[in-house]
């Protein structure tokens, strides 16, 4: 499998921090309460740097498509109790929650549906998805940055999307309901919690 992030991995986190400051990290972490008592699945976690401050509390599985990103995640989260897996996520041992941060905006519709089906199989009864991603831009600057990001990742990382997904539509179709939400950057970025109905 070609590593589409091999060129980005060395400076990805620095670039994100330069453009967005701490806002994306805050969105990822805002609902990660009491991680120590849970078995988690982290899907598409990139280099894992944003989770480093809570790494000692994290156990479960970490799935990533990019080998270069996964190697960085192993180094950044070396004191966690995570099993690191390379490739497309496949449901195995049941987990209490799934961390799905800034992943769905990179996937075509069919891949989102398939991923959510696998996640349903992997969640324990009463489990939840902790989700964060980009939503509809709220001003001209955000619209410009949003389009630049989409174009950049299509060219550099081979992403197929030309727009942002209808997240709520996908979650609802698969039987999830939203129970919590926090907004960042005027709602351009949102963190949400979704549970099976």
Secondary structure, 3 states (H helix, E strand, C coil): CCCCCCCCCCCHHHHHHHHHCCHHHHHHHCCCCCHHHCEEEEECCCCCHHHHHHHHHCEEEEEECCHHHHHHHHHHCCCCEEEEEECCCCCCCCEEEEEEECCHHHCCHHHHHHHHHHHHHHEEEEEEEEEEEECCCCCHHHHHHHHHHHHHHHHHCCCCCCCCCCHHHHHHHCCEEEEEEEEEHHHCEEEEEEEEC
